[in-house]
Amino acid sequence: RKNTKRVPSFRKLLRTSKIKLDNKLKNKQYKQQSAAKKYRKEQKKLREAVRDAISRKPFPLEECKKKQVAEKREEEEEEDALPLDMMDEDDLKLMEDLAQKASFLTRDLSSDEPVHVKKQKHESVIDKYEKVPRRMQAEPEKELIHLLPIKDKGGIIPQTMEKPVLNVPQDEEEDTEEMEEAEDFNEEPLPVLTPEEMAAQRRQKLQERKMHIAALASAILSEPDNNIKKLKELRAMLMEQDPNVAVIVRKLVMVSLMEIFKDIAPSYKIRPLTEAEKATKVKKETQKLREFEEGLVSQYKFYLENLEQTIKDWKQRKLKKSNVISLKAYKGLAEIAVKCLCELLVALPHFNFHNNIIVLIVPLMNDASKMISELCFEAVKKLFKQDKLGYASLGVVKVISGLVRGRNYDVRPEVLKVFLYLRIKEVELQKDSEDIAPKKKFMTYKEKRKNLSRMQRKWKKAEEKLERELLEAEASESKEKKLKLHTETLNIVFVTYFRILKKAQKSPLLPAVLEGLAKFAHLINVEFFDDLLIVLHSLIASGGLSYRESLHCILSAFHILSGQGDVLNIDPMKFYTHLYKTLFSLHAGGTNDDIGIVLQCLDVMFAKRRKQVSQQRALAFLKRLSTLALHVLPNSSVGILATNRVLMQTFPKMDLLLDNESQGSGVYLPELDEPEHCNAQNTALWELHLLQRHYHPTVQKFAAHLIVGAPTEGSGALSLDLSQRPATELFEAYSMRGMNFNPPVASVTPRRKDTFSQMDSFTDEELNKQLQQHISETVVHKPLDFAKHLKESSLS
């Protein structure tokens, strides 16, 4: 038969409203969901009925027989009972009264149980459930998607396709049902274990978890490309729910994942693929590599999020709903999470999400917990020391600058002290017109033709080509790019320092700022020199600084003046005066370590600026330093005497202090704090005679060397290992931080031998004869009889 049903035309299909199609789709989905809900409820009721039926106690057979006999008797009585119209009026009235008082027909009057209790107890739940009508789960209707029609000779043929139905909600329902069943099973009482059994059970569980972690980790490390999905399985163990082993397992998983990521992460940053790259067909190897990289980045991201959440939970003192881990255990977890982040910060500075790790770690440098702040400080310090290019350092410096400004300069000094470990030795200076102009070539083409032969030109061309290829093959960053990054980093550092100098001069951050300025002062732009020197002098003149902070101010000022500041017409006499005044604040106690800063200041003030220093000033410092050498530890004395040696060799008339005769008028005034007016030329270096009898051998050598005028040759000259080393290096080399002599003191008396020759120690001749006789005699071993005296006494 011919099909009379008309095929809908293309126009009619187009006229169909999209809203109608959406409504149809929603209705179908709603029907499917409602049918699924009904089916779930029925299944739940069935499970409850089965559980109740299992929990019921079965009735004995005798009770069932009694029940059947009682039912038969009741039926017989009902048959024998008379109808109401045949009963007497008195009997009928009695029945009505009893019915109003109690339902004696439904229960035994002798029992105390409430009405219908036995009926409820013995009623079968399964029989009741069987009476409920069942409904089969209707299969969801297949939804059609209308595609573009095809035009044929016979007309337009509409095209449709079945829409795939996702079974995600069914899986979720199954999971919820499984959880409910698990809860039902968990309701059963657990056997009570002794403490020894509980400890053994915990050890067994922990060993199983350890073996599982080790198996997963070794599988991932052996074949990362094929086993990248096992990372998810290992990461899922971060949510361990067993309260007995949860803390240890989570810590082990954190550390294991950290080591895995350090091993399998590539040495480049993985970027997300564009839509065009995803659409193009690639080789199997390339596709496999892409899947590996995508899986690695996603799992690394989730791992970092887990670590971040652990730290946040500890900071906010939050307990999870599961309550598997106590609040005390959160601190240990947070410390392990911080350690893992610090390791990843140092080990993977090139990889993805490094800036996110920086944002997490830098604020923790200011944490109240000393252990966590020290961990973060050491990690950032390592990162600065190993960062050759400057990308990671720039990111950290930006975050620190924002943190200091955001906290209104209320941060720990260690946050700013970390700037001292930056690897910045050169920056991009403002270029002159000569530097910007293009450089002329060594030889033009015409000059080459004129001065070089054909063979020489050929070799020259080959050399230039080879140099170009070597430069291209070299994978290192260009020097200009590196300088640019260093310049940007140092600009942010100086902006942070200048803000603190301007707005927070009484902040505890000031010593760290002055120390940083002292290190990087030679890299500051010339435009800031005048203002910076005025600020440093005002800080010293205010009197609110400690001796250490003032020493850093002096060092910063002279670093500025010794570099590009040579062109400035500034007299630093006030800084010399302040250092001269500060010297006697140092002694052999806690301030001994600050002698290193003094030695750096003296090197910059005298050795590098010897043309700007007067003779009176040099004599005054030489005398005061010699006096100071008597009051400090040996390593400081060695450093100070090495500085005195440099002064005596740099300035020609320093040997005046080695004579007893005074030069000029006036008397030396040691209490005067003005080096130019204390008349140091009229005194002598009597301190050297005391230092010549010092217990430290190196101090003795330096004192003897200075007494004879610090010669470079001859019998009074120093050895090369002492003469060629700077004062700061000698100060560190002879340090006594280990509370021992450096160098160790040689023993005066040689050790006695444990053995001695026979006869040499005895001077008595008779004793020697007896010893000789005893040695020469042959020893005869006789049996010992300990009961001899007992036998003799019994005989007697």
Contacts in CASP RR format, 6 or more apart in sequence:
PFRMAT RR
TARGET T0000
AUTHOR 0000-0000-0000
METHOD contacts of the structure
MODEL  1
RKNTKRVPSFRKLLRTSKIKLDNKLKNKQYKQQSAAKKYRKEQKKLREAV
RDAISRKPFPLEECKKKQVAEKREEEEEEDALPLDMMDEDDLKLMEDLAQ
KASFLTRDLSSDEPVHVKKQKHESVIDKYEKVPRRMQAEPEKELIHLLPI
KDKGGIIPQTMEKPVLNVPQDEEEDTEEMEEAEDFNEEPLPVLTPEEMAA
QRRQKLQERKMHIAALASAILSEPDNNIKKLKELRAMLMEQDPNVAVIVR
KLVMVSLMEIFKDIAPSYKIRPLTEAEKATKVKKETQKLREFEEGLVSQY
KFYLENLEQTIKDWKQRKLKKSNVISLKAYKGLAEIAVKCLCELLVALPH
FNFHNNIIVLIVPLMNDASKMISELCFEAVKKLFKQDKLGYASLGVVKVI
SGLVRGRNYDVRPEVLKVFLYLRIKEVELQKDSEDIAPKKKFMTYKEKRK
NLSRMQRKWKKAEEKLERELLEAEASESKEKKLKLHTETLNIVFVTYFRI
LKKAQKSPLLPAVLEGLAKFAHLINVEFFDDLLIVLHSLIASGGLSYRES
LHCILSAFHILSGQGDVLNIDPMKFYTHLYKTLFSLHAGGTNDDIGIVLQ
CLDVMFAKRRKQVSQQRALAFLKRLSTLALHVLPNSSVGILATNRVLMQT
FPKMDLLLDNESQGSGVYLPELDEPEHCNAQNTALWELHLLQRHYHPTVQ
KFAAHLIVGAPTEGSGALSLDLSQRPATELFEAYSMRGMNFNPPVASVTP
RRKDTFSQMDSFTDEELNKQLQQHISETVVHKPLDFAKHLKESSLS
7 156 0 8 1.000
7 157 0 8 1.000
7 158 0 8 1.000
8 158 0 8 1.000
9 156 0 8 1.000
10 149 0 8 1.000
10 156 0 8 1.000
10 158 0 8 1.000
13 146 0 8 1.000
13 149 0 8 1.000
13 158 0 8 1.000
25 143 0 8 1.000
28 140 0 8 1.000
28 141 0 8 1.000
28 143 0 8 1.000
32 140 0 8 1.000
33 169 0 8 1.000
35 137 0 8 1.000
35 138 0 8 1.000
35 140 0 8 1.000
36 137 0 8 1.000
36 169 0 8 1.000
36 170 0 8 1.000
36 173 0 8 1.000
38 135 0 8 1.000
39 135 0 8 1.000
39 137 0 8 1.000
40 173 0 8 1.000
40 177 0 8 1.000
42 134 0 8 1.000
42 135 0 8 1.000
43 177 0 8 1.000
44 180 0 8 1.000
45 129 0 8 1.000
46 129 0 8 1.000
47 181 0 8 1.000
49 125 0 8 1.000
49 126 0 8 1.000
49 129 0 8 1.000
51 184 0 8 1.000
52 125 0 8 1.000
53 124 0 8 1.000
53 125 0 8 1.000
53 126 0 8 1.000
56 125 0 8 1.000
59 122 0 8 1.000
84 92 0 8 1.000
87 95 0 8 1.000
98 104 0 8 1.000
99 105 0 8 1.000
102 109 0 8 1.000
103 115 0 8 1.000
106 115 0 8 1.000
106 116 0 8 1.000
107 113 0 8 1.000
107 115 0 8 1.000
107 116 0 8 1.000
107 118 0 8 1.000
140 165 0 8 1.000
142 162 0 8 1.000
142 163 0 8 1.000
143 162 0 8 1.000
143 163 0 8 1.000
143 165 0 8 1.000
144 160 0 8 1.000
144 161 0 8 1.000
144 162 0 8 1.000
144 163 0 8 1.000
145 160 0 8 1.000
145 161 0 8 1.000
145 162 0 8 1.000
145 163 0 8 1.000
146 158 0 8 1.000
146 159 0 8 1.000
146 160 0 8 1.000
147 159 0 8 1.000
147 160 0 8 1.000
147 161 0 8 1.000
148 159 0 8 1.000
149 156 0 8 1.000
149 157 0 8 1.000
149 158 0 8 1.000
149 159 0 8 1.000
150 156 0 8 1.000
150 157 0 8 1.000
150 159 0 8 1.000
151 157 0 8 1.000
193 201 0 8 1.000
198 244 0 8 1.000
201 244 0 8 1.000
202 244 0 8 1.000
202 245 0 8 1.000
205 242 0 8 1.000
205 244 0 8 1.000
205 245 0 8 1.000
206 245 0 8 1.000
206 248 0 8 1.000
206 249 0 8 1.000
209 237 0 8 1.000
209 240 0 8 1.000
209 245 0 8 1.000
209 249 0 8 1.000
209 252 0 8 1.000
210 252 0 8 1.000
212 237 0 8 1.000
213 234 0 8 1.000
213 237 0 8 1.000
213 249 0 8 1.000
213 252 0 8 1.000
213 253 0 8 1.000
213 256 0 8 1.000
216 230 0 8 1.000
216 233 0 8 1.000
216 234 0 8 1.000
217 234 0 8 1.000
217 256 0 8 1.000
217 259 0 8 1.000
217 260 0 8 1.000
219 227 0 8 1.000
219 230 0 8 1.000
220 227 0 8 1.000
220 228 0 8 1.000
220 230 0 8 1.000
220 231 0 8 1.000
220 234 0 8 1.000
220 260 0 8 1.000
220 264 0 8 1.000
221 260 0 8 1.000
221 263 0 8 1.000
221 264 0 8 1.000
224 264 0 8 1.000
224 292 0 8 1.000
224 296 0 8 1.000
225 288 0 8 1.000
225 289 0 8 1.000
225 292 0 8 1.000
228 291 0 8 1.000
228 292 0 8 1.000
228 295 0 8 1.000
228 296 0 8 1.000
228 299 0 8 1.000
231 257 0 8 1.000
231 260 0 8 1.000
231 295 0 8 1.000
231 296 0 8 1.000
231 299 0 8 1.000
232 299 0 8 1.000
234 253 0 8 1.000
234 256 0 8 1.000
234 257 0 8 1.000
234 260 0 8 1.000
235 253 0 8 1.000
235 257 0 8 1.000
235 299 0 8 1.000
235 302 0 8 1.000
235 303 0 8 1.000
235 306 0 8 1.000
237 249 0 8 1.000
237 250 0 8 1.000
237 253 0 8 1.000
238 250 0 8 1.000
238 253 0 8 1.000
238 254 0 8 1.000
238 306 0 8 1.000
240 246 0 8 1.000
240 249 0 8 1.000
240 250 0 8 1.000
240 253 0 8 1.000
240 324 0 8 1.000
241 322 0 8 1.000
241 324 0 8 1.000
242 249 0 8 1.000
242 324 0 8 1.000
243 324 0 8 1.000
243 325 0 8 1.000
246 324 0 8 1.000
246 325 0 8 1.000
247 325 0 8 1.000
247 329 0 8 1.000
247 332 0 8 1.000
247 333 0 8 1.000
250 325 0 8 1.000
250 333 0 8 1.000
251 332 0 8 1.000
251 333 0 8 1.000
251 336 0 8 1.000
254 307 0 8 1.000
254 333 0 8 1.000
254 336 0 8 1.000
254 337 0 8 1.000
254 340 0 8 1.000
255 336 0 8 1.000
255 339 0 8 1.000
255 340 0 8 1.000
257 303 0 8 1.000
257 340 0 8 1.000
258 340 0 8 1.000
258 343 0 8 1.000
258 344 0 8 1.000
261 300 0 8 1.000
261 303 0 8 1.000
261 344 0 8 1.000
261 348 0 8 1.000
262 343 0 8 1.000
262 344 0 8 1.000
262 347 0 8 1.000
262 348 0 8 1.000
264 296 0 8 1.000
265 296 0 8 1.000
265 300 0 8 1.000
265 348 0 8 1.000
265 351 0 8 1.000
266 293 0 8 1.000
266 351 0 8 1.000
267 350 0 8 1.000
268 350 0 8 1.000
269 350 0 8 1.000
269 351 0 8 1.000
269 352 0 8 1.000
270 293 0 8 1.000
270 296 0 8 1.000
270 297 0 8 1.000
270 351 0 8 1.000
270 352 0 8 1.000
273 290 0 8 1.000
273 294 0 8 1.000
282 290 0 8 1.000
297 352 0 8 1.000
300 351 0 8 1.000
300 352 0 8 1.000
300 353 0 8 1.000
301 352 0 8 1.000
301 353 0 8 1.000
304 341 0 8 1.000
304 344 0 8 1.000
304 353 0 8 1.000
304 356 0 8 1.000
304 357 0 8 1.000
307 337 0 8 1.000
307 340 0 8 1.000
307 341 0 8 1.000
307 360 0 8 1.000
308 337 0 8 1.000
308 360 0 8 1.000
310 330 0 8 1.000
310 333 0 8 1.000
310 334 0 8 1.000
310 337 0 8 1.000
311 334 0 8 1.000
311 337 0 8 1.000
311 338 0 8 1.000
311 360 0 8 1.000
311 364 0 8 1.000
312 318 0 8 1.000
313 320 0 8 1.000
313 330 0 8 1.000
313 334 0 8 1.000
314 330 0 8 1.000
314 331 0 8 1.000
314 333 0 8 1.000
314 334 0 8 1.000
315 334 0 8 1.000
317 327 0 8 1.000
317 330 0 8 1.000
319 327 0 8 1.000
325 333 0 8 1.000
331 369 0 8 1.000
334 372 0 8 1.000
335 371 0 8 1.000
335 372 0 8 1.000
335 375 0 8 1.000
338 361 0 8 1.000
338 364 0 8 1.000
338 372 0 8 1.000
338 375 0 8 1.000
338 376 0 8 1.000
339 375 0 8 1.000
341 357 0 8 1.000
341 360 0 8 1.000
341 361 0 8 1.000
342 361 0 8 1.000
342 375 0 8 1.000
342 376 0 8 1.000
342 378 0 8 1.000
342 379 0 8 1.000
343 379 0 8 1.000
344 357 0 8 1.000
345 354 0 8 1.000
345 357 0 8 1.000
345 358 0 8 1.000
345 361 0 8 1.000
345 379 0 8 1.000
345 380 0 8 1.000
345 383 0 8 1.000
346 379 0 8 1.000
346 382 0 8 1.000
346 383 0 8 1.000
346 386 0 8 1.000
348 354 0 8 1.000
349 383 0 8 1.000
349 387 0 8 1.000
349 391 0 8 1.000
349 392 0 8 1.000
354 392 0 8 1.000
355 395 0 8 1.000
358 392 0 8 1.000
358 395 0 8 1.000
358 396 0 8 1.000
358 399 0 8 1.000
359 399 0 8 1.000
361 376 0 8 1.000
361 379 0 8 1.000
361 380 0 8 1.000
362 376 0 8 1.000
362 380 0 8 1.000
362 396 0 8 1.000
362 399 0 8 1.000
362 400 0 8 1.000
362 403 0 8 1.000
362 415 0 8 1.000
363 403 0 8 1.000
364 372 0 8 1.000
364 373 0 8 1.000
364 375 0 8 1.000
364 376 0 8 1.000
365 373 0 8 1.000
365 376 0 8 1.000
365 377 0 8 1.000
365 380 0 8 1.000
365 412 0 8 1.000
365 414 0 8 1.000
365 415 0 8 1.000
365 418 0 8 1.000
366 373 0 8 1.000
366 403 0 8 1.000
366 407 0 8 1.000
366 411 0 8 1.000
366 412 0 8 1.000
366 415 0 8 1.000
367 373 0 8 1.000
367 376 0 8 1.000
373 412 0 8 1.000
373 414 0 8 1.000
377 414 0 8 1.000
377 418 0 8 1.000
380 396 0 8 1.000
380 418 0 8 1.000
381 418 0 8 1.000
381 421 0 8 1.000
383 392 0 8 1.000
383 393 0 8 1.000
383 396 0 8 1.000
384 393 0 8 1.000
384 396 0 8 1.000
384 418 0 8 1.000
384 421 0 8 1.000
384 422 0 8 1.000
384 423 0 8 1.000
385 421 0 8 1.000
385 423 0 8 1.000
387 393 0 8 1.000
387 423 0 8 1.000
388 423 0 8 1.000
389 477 0 8 1.000
389 482 0 8 1.000
389 485 0 8 1.000
390 423 0 8 1.000
390 482 0 8 1.000
390 485 0 8 1.000
390 486 0 8 1.000
390 489 0 8 1.000
391 485 0 8 1.000
393 422 0 8 1.000
393 423 0 8 1.000
393 485 0 8 1.000
393 489 0 8 1.000
394 485 0 8 1.000
394 488 0 8 1.000
394 489 0 8 1.000
394 492 0 8 1.000
397 419 0 8 1.000
397 422 0 8 1.000
397 489 0 8 1.000
397 492 0 8 1.000
397 493 0 8 1.000
398 492 0 8 1.000
400 415 0 8 1.000
400 416 0 8 1.000
400 418 0 8 1.000
400 419 0 8 1.000
400 496 0 8 1.000
401 492 0 8 1.000
401 493 0 8 1.000
401 495 0 8 1.000
401 496 0 8 1.000
403 411 0 8 1.000
403 415 0 8 1.000
404 411 0 8 1.000
404 415 0 8 1.000
404 416 0 8 1.000
404 496 0 8 1.000
404 499 0 8 1.000
404 500 0 8 1.000
404 509 0 8 1.000
405 496 0 8 1.000
405 499 0 8 1.000
409 499 0 8 1.000
409 500 0 8 1.000
409 503 0 8 1.000
409 504 0 8 1.000
409 507 0 8 1.000
409 509 0 8 1.000
411 509 0 8 1.000
413 508 0 8 1.000
413 509 0 8 1.000
413 511 0 8 1.000
413 512 0 8 1.000
414 512 0 8 1.000
416 496 0 8 1.000
416 509 0 8 1.000
416 512 0 8 1.000
416 513 0 8 1.000
416 516 0 8 1.000
417 512 0 8 1.000
417 515 0 8 1.000
419 493 0 8 1.000
419 512 0 8 1.000
419 516 0 8 1.000
420 515 0 8 1.000
420 516 0 8 1.000
420 519 0 8 1.000
422 489 0 8 1.000
422 490 0 8 1.000
422 493 0 8 1.000
424 486 0 8 1.000
424 489 0 8 1.000
424 490 0 8 1.000
424 520 0 8 1.000
424 523 0 8 1.000
426 483 0 8 1.000
426 486 0 8 1.000
426 523 0 8 1.000
427 483 0 8 1.000
427 486 0 8 1.000
427 487 0 8 1.000
427 490 0 8 1.000
427 523 0 8 1.000
428 483 0 8 1.000
428 484 0 8 1.000
428 486 0 8 1.000
428 487 0 8 1.000
430 525 0 8 1.000
443 451 0 8 1.000
443 452 0 8 1.000
448 457 0 8 1.000
448 460 0 8 1.000
449 457 0 8 1.000
452 460 0 8 1.000
490 520 0 8 1.000
490 523 0 8 1.000
493 520 0 8 1.000
494 520 0 8 1.000
494 524 0 8 1.000
494 528 0 8 1.000
497 513 0 8 1.000
497 516 0 8 1.000
497 517 0 8 1.000
498 528 0 8 1.000
500 507 0 8 1.000
500 509 0 8 1.000
500 510 0 8 1.000
500 513 0 8 1.000
501 510 0 8 1.000
501 513 0 8 1.000
501 535 0 8 1.000
501 539 0 8 1.000
502 535 0 8 1.000
504 510 0 8 1.000
505 539 0 8 1.000
510 539 0 8 1.000
510 545 0 8 1.000
510 549 0 8 1.000
511 546 0 8 1.000
511 548 0 8 1.000
511 549 0 8 1.000
511 552 0 8 1.000
514 549 0 8 1.000
514 552 0 8 1.000
514 553 0 8 1.000
514 556 0 8 1.000
515 552 0 8 1.000
516 552 0 8 1.000
516 556 0 8 1.000
517 524 0 8 1.000
517 532 0 8 1.000
517 552 0 8 1.000
517 556 0 8 1.000
517 559 0 8 1.000
518 552 0 8 1.000
518 555 0 8 1.000
518 556 0 8 1.000
518 559 0 8 1.000
521 556 0 8 1.000
521 557 0 8 1.000
521 559 0 8 1.000
521 560 0 8 1.000
522 559 0 8 1.000
522 560 0 8 1.000
522 562 0 8 1.000
522 563 0 8 1.000
522 564 0 8 1.000
524 532 0 8 1.000
524 560 0 8 1.000
526 564 0 8 1.000
526 565 0 8 1.000
526 567 0 8 1.000
526 568 0 8 1.000
529 560 0 8 1.000
529 564 0 8 1.000
529 565 0 8 1.000
529 568 0 8 1.000
530 568 0 8 1.000
530 570 0 8 1.000
532 556 0 8 1.000
532 560 0 8 1.000
533 557 0 8 1.000
533 560 0 8 1.000
533 561 0 8 1.000
533 570 0 8 1.000
536 553 0 8 1.000
536 556 0 8 1.000
536 557 0 8 1.000
537 557 0 8 1.000
537 574 0 8 1.000
537 575 0 8 1.000
539 545 0 8 1.000
539 549 0 8 1.000
539 550 0 8 1.000
539 553 0 8 1.000
540 550 0 8 1.000
540 553 0 8 1.000
540 554 0 8 1.000
540 574 0 8 1.000
540 575 0 8 1.000
540 578 0 8 1.000
545 553 0 8 1.000
547 582 0 8 1.000
547 585 0 8 1.000
547 586 0 8 1.000
547 591 0 8 1.000
547 594 0 8 1.000
548 591 0 8 1.000
548 594 0 8 1.000
548 597 0 8 1.000
550 578 0 8 1.000
550 582 0 8 1.000
551 579 0 8 1.000
551 582 0 8 1.000
551 594 0 8 1.000
551 597 0 8 1.000
551 598 0 8 1.000
551 601 0 8 1.000
552 597 0 8 1.000
554 575 0 8 1.000
554 578 0 8 1.000
554 579 0 8 1.000
554 601 0 8 1.000
555 597 0 8 1.000
555 600 0 8 1.000
555 601 0 8 1.000
555 604 0 8 1.000
557 572 0 8 1.000
557 575 0 8 1.000
558 572 0 8 1.000
558 575 0 8 1.000
558 601 0 8 1.000
558 604 0 8 1.000
558 605 0 8 1.000
558 609 0 8 1.000
559 604 0 8 1.000
561 568 0 8 1.000
561 570 0 8 1.000
561 572 0 8 1.000
561 609 0 8 1.000
562 604 0 8 1.000
562 608 0 8 1.000
562 609 0 8 1.000
573 676 0 8 1.000
575 605 0 8 1.000
576 605 0 8 1.000
576 617 0 8 1.000
576 675 0 8 1.000
577 673 0 8 1.000
577 674 0 8 1.000
577 675 0 8 1.000
579 598 0 8 1.000
579 601 0 8 1.000
579 605 0 8 1.000
580 620 0 8 1.000
580 621 0 8 1.000
580 624 0 8 1.000
580 673 0 8 1.000
580 674 0 8 1.000
580 675 0 8 1.000
581 673 0 8 1.000
583 598 0 8 1.000
583 624 0 8 1.000
583 625 0 8 1.000
583 628 0 8 1.000
584 624 0 8 1.000
584 628 0 8 1.000
585 591 0 8 1.000
586 592 0 8 1.000
586 594 0 8 1.000
586 595 0 8 1.000
586 598 0 8 1.000
586 628 0 8 1.000
586 631 0 8 1.000
586 632 0 8 1.000
586 636 0 8 1.000
587 631 0 8 1.000
587 632 0 8 1.000
588 631 0 8 1.000
588 632 0 8 1.000
588 633 0 8 1.000
588 636 0 8 1.000
589 633 0 8 1.000
592 632 0 8 1.000
592 633 0 8 1.000
592 636 0 8 1.000
595 632 0 8 1.000
595 636 0 8 1.000
595 639 0 8 1.000
595 640 0 8 1.000
595 731 0 8 1.000
596 728 0 8 1.000
596 731 0 8 1.000
599 639 0 8 1.000
599 640 0 8 1.000
599 643 0 8 1.000
599 727 0 8 1.000
599 728 0 8 1.000
599 731 0 8 1.000
600 728 0 8 1.000
602 621 0 8 1.000
602 625 0 8 1.000
602 643 0 8 1.000
602 727 0 8 1.000
603 643 0 8 1.000
603 646 0 8 1.000
603 726 0 8 1.000
603 727 0 8 1.000
603 728 0 8 1.000
605 613 0 8 1.000
606 613 0 8 1.000
606 618 0 8 1.000
606 621 0 8 1.000
606 646 0 8 1.000
606 647 0 8 1.000
606 650 0 8 1.000
607 646 0 8 1.000
607 650 0 8 1.000
610 650 0 8 1.000
610 651 0 8 1.000
613 651 0 8 1.000
614 676 0 8 1.000
615 651 0 8 1.000
615 653 0 8 1.000
616 675 0 8 1.000
616 676 0 8 1.000
616 677 0 8 1.000
616 680 0 8 1.000
616 681 0 8 1.000
617 675 0 8 1.000
617 676 0 8 1.000
618 647 0 8 1.000
618 650 0 8 1.000
618 651 0 8 1.000
618 654 0 8 1.000
619 654 0 8 1.000
619 656 0 8 1.000
619 657 0 8 1.000
619 680 0 8 1.000
619 681 0 8 1.000
620 675 0 8 1.000
620 676 0 8 1.000
620 678 0 8 1.000
620 680 0 8 1.000
621 647 0 8 1.000
621 675 0 8 1.000
622 644 0 8 1.000
622 647 0 8 1.000
622 648 0 8 1.000
622 654 0 8 1.000
622 657 0 8 1.000
622 680 0 8 1.000
622 685 0 8 1.000
623 657 0 8 1.000
623 668 0 8 1.000
623 670 0 8 1.000
623 680 0 8 1.000
623 683 0 8 1.000
623 685 0 8 1.000
624 670 0 8 1.000
624 675 0 8 1.000
625 640 0 8 1.000
625 643 0 8 1.000
625 644 0 8 1.000
626 640 0 8 1.000
626 644 0 8 1.000
626 685 0 8 1.000
626 687 0 8 1.000
626 688 0 8 1.000
627 670 0 8 1.000
627 687 0 8 1.000
628 640 0 8 1.000
629 636 0 8 1.000
629 637 0 8 1.000
629 640 0 8 1.000
629 641 0 8 1.000
629 644 0 8 1.000
629 687 0 8 1.000
629 691 0 8 1.000
629 699 0 8 1.000
630 637 0 8 1.000
630 687 0 8 1.000
630 690 0 8 1.000
630 691 0 8 1.000
632 640 0 8 1.000
633 736 0 8 1.000
634 694 0 8 1.000
634 695 0 8 1.000
634 696 0 8 1.000
634 698 0 8 1.000
634 699 0 8 1.000
634 734 0 8 1.000
634 736 0 8 1.000
634 742 0 8 1.000
635 730 0 8 1.000
635 731 0 8 1.000
635 732 0 8 1.000
635 733 0 8 1.000
635 734 0 8 1.000
635 735 0 8 1.000
635 736 0 8 1.000
635 742 0 8 1.000
636 731 0 8 1.000
637 691 0 8 1.000
637 694 0 8 1.000
637 696 0 8 1.000
637 699 0 8 1.000
637 702 0 8 1.000
638 696 0 8 1.000
638 698 0 8 1.000
638 699 0 8 1.000
638 702 0 8 1.000
638 730 0 8 1.000
638 731 0 8 1.000
638 734 0 8 1.000
639 727 0 8 1.000
639 728 0 8 1.000
639 730 0 8 1.000
639 731 0 8 1.000
640 727 0 8 1.000
641 691 0 8 1.000
641 699 0 8 1.000
641 702 0 8 1.000
641 703 0 8 1.000
641 706 0 8 1.000
642 702 0 8 1.000
642 722 0 8 1.000
642 725 0 8 1.000
642 726 0 8 1.000
642 727 0 8 1.000
642 730 0 8 1.000
643 727 0 8 1.000
644 706 0 8 1.000
645 702 0 8 1.000
645 705 0 8 1.000
645 706 0 8 1.000
645 710 0 8 1.000
645 718 0 8 1.000
646 727 0 8 1.000
647 654 0 8 1.000
648 654 0 8 1.000
648 655 0 8 1.000
648 706 0 8 1.000
648 709 0 8 1.000
648 710 0 8 1.000
649 710 0 8 1.000
649 712 0 8 1.000
655 709 0 8 1.000
656 663 0 8 1.000
656 681 0 8 1.000
657 680 0 8 1.000
657 681 0 8 1.000
657 683 0 8 1.000
657 684 0 8 1.000
657 685 0 8 1.000
658 684 0 8 1.000
658 685 0 8 1.000
658 707 0 8 1.000
658 709 0 8 1.000
659 684 0 8 1.000
660 684 0 8 1.000
662 681 0 8 1.000
662 682 0 8 1.000
662 683 0 8 1.000
663 681 0 8 1.000
663 682 0 8 1.000
664 681 0 8 1.000
664 682 0 8 1.000
666 679 0 8 1.000
666 682 0 8 1.000
667 679 0 8 1.000
667 682 0 8 1.000
668 678 0 8 1.000
668 679 0 8 1.000
668 680 0 8 1.000
668 682 0 8 1.000
668 683 0 8 1.000
669 677 0 8 1.000
669 678 0 8 1.000
669 679 0 8 1.000
670 678 0 8 1.000
670 683 0 8 1.000
672 678 0 8 1.000
685 706 0 8 1.000
688 703 0 8 1.000
688 706 0 8 1.000
688 707 0 8 1.000
689 703 0 8 1.000
689 707 0 8 1.000
691 699 0 8 1.000
691 700 0 8 1.000
691 702 0 8 1.000
691 703 0 8 1.000
692 700 0 8 1.000
692 703 0 8 1.000
692 704 0 8 1.000
692 707 0 8 1.000
693 700 0 8 1.000
694 700 0 8 1.000
694 703 0 8 1.000
696 734 0 8 1.000
697 743 0 8 1.000
698 722 0 8 1.000
698 734 0 8 1.000
698 743 0 8 1.000
701 718 0 8 1.000
701 722 0 8 1.000
702 718 0 8 1.000
702 722 0 8 1.000
704 716 0 8 1.000
705 711 0 8 1.000
705 716 0 8 1.000
705 717 0 8 1.000
705 718 0 8 1.000
708 716 0 8 1.000
711 717 0 8 1.000
712 723 0 8 1.000
717 723 0 8 1.000
722 730 0 8 1.000
725 733 0 8 1.000
734 742 0 8 1.000
734 743 0 8 1.000
735 742 0 8 1.000
736 742 0 8 1.000
758 771 0 8 1.000
759 768 0 8 1.000
759 771 0 8 1.000
759 772 0 8 1.000
762 768 0 8 1.000
762 771 0 8 1.000
END
